[in-house]
Amino acid sequence: MPLQTPFVAPAFVGMPGGIELAIILLIAVVVFGIPLLLLLGGGGFVLSRLSDRDERIEELEREVATLREELDAERDDADGSDDPRSGDEP
């Protein structure tokens, strides 16, 4: 009768090589790379929208300042004085 040795599982598994390593790297790129690219692309879109919004706010602020100046000029013409606040003071 031959001597039977018990089955021993190896303690260390060998390094993947060749096609296995390529598949692992491809999965890592899909899992981490694509979401990263989407975040970076979305961040650029958000920044461009914010700059458009900032330009629009600056334009509106300039328009409000112009309207305030026109309103002050009309009040001055109606009062006949240079300072619109000077009419209430004794």
C-alpha positions as semicolon CSV with decimal commas, in nm:
position;residue;x (nm);y (nm);z (nm)
1;M;0,000;0,000;0,000
2;P;0,142;0,337;-0,097
3;L;0,198;0,603;0,161
4;Q;-0,060;0,881;0,131
5;T;0,033;1,235;0,224
6;P;-0,236;1,477;0,336
7;F;-0,329;1,759;0,098
8;V;-0,152;2,079;0,198
9;A;-0,279;2,410;0,066
10;P;-0,005;2,650;-0,030
11;A;0,041;2,937;0,217
12;F;0,126;3,189;-0,051
13;V;-0,037;3,233;-0,387
14;G;0,190;3,336;-0,671
15;M;0,190;3,687;-0,819
16;P;-0,052;3,731;-1,106
17;G;0,121;3,776;-1,433
18;G;0,041;3,842;-1,792
19;I;-0,329;3,853;-1,870
20;E;-0,436;3,832;-1,504
21;L;-0,243;4,146;-1,419
22;A;-0,387;4,327;-1,723
23;I;-0,742;4,235;-1,616
24;I;-0,680;4,355;-1,258
25;L;-0,541;4,687;-1,385
26;L;-0,834;4,730;-1,624
27;I;-1,081;4,674;-1,339
28;A;-0,892;4,927;-1,122
29;V;-0,907;5,186;-1,401
30;V;-1,279;5,130;-1,449
31;V;-1,355;5,143;-1,076
32;F;-1,139;5,445;-0,991
33;G;-1,054;5,623;-1,316
34;I;-1,391;5,675;-1,481
35;P;-1,561;5,828;-1,173
36;L;-1,257;6,053;-1,127
37;L;-1,282;6,175;-1,486
38;L;-1,654;6,238;-1,445
39;L;-1,592;6,440;-1,128
40;L;-1,321;6,647;-1,294
41;G;-1,536;6,708;-1,601
42;G;-1,834;6,802;-1,387
43;G;-1,617;7,033;-1,178
44;G;-1,505;7,218;-1,489
45;F;-1,866;7,259;-1,599
46;V;-1,967;7,395;-1,257
47;L;-1,676;7,641;-1,257
48;S;-1,768;7,769;-1,601
49;R;-2,130;7,819;-1,492
50;L;-2,013;8,005;-1,179
51;S;-1,800;8,242;-1,385
52;D;-2,099;8,317;-1,612
53;R;-2,312;8,384;-1,305
54;D;-2,045;8,615;-1,158
55;E;-2,032;8,817;-1,480
56;R;-2,411;8,851;-1,480
57;I;-2,411;8,965;-1,115
58;E;-2,144;9,228;-1,188
59;E;-2,348;9,354;-1,485
60;L;-2,661;9,382;-1,269
61;E;-2,469;9,564;-0,993
62;R;-2,344;9,818;-1,249
63;E;-2,697;9,867;-1,376
64;V;-2,831;9,921;-1,022
65;A;-2,558;10,178;-0,954
66;T;-2,647;10,363;-1,275
67;L;-3,017;10,365;-1,186
68;R;-2,940;10,494;-0,835
69;E;-2,733;10,778;-0,982
70;E;-3,017;10,868;-1,219
71;L;-3,268;10,859;-0,933
72;D;-3,047;11,082;-0,716
73;A;-3,009;11,326;-1,007
74;E;-3,387;11,341;-1,055
75;R;-3,438;11,402;-0,682
76;D;-3,179;11,680;-0,689
77;D;-3,354;11,844;-0,985
78;A;-3,693;11,818;-0,812
79;D;-3,562;11,962;-0,481
80;G;-3,347;12,226;-0,639
81;S;-3,065;12,147;-0,397
82;D;-2,735;11,965;-0,435
83;D;-2,778;11,735;-0,135
84;P;-3,109;11,544;-0,119
85;R;-3,067;11,486;0,257
86;S;-3,022;11,853;0,342
87;G;-3,394;11,939;0,311
88;D;-3,490;11,776;0,644
89;E;-3,216;11,932;0,858
90;P;-3,268;12,273;1,022
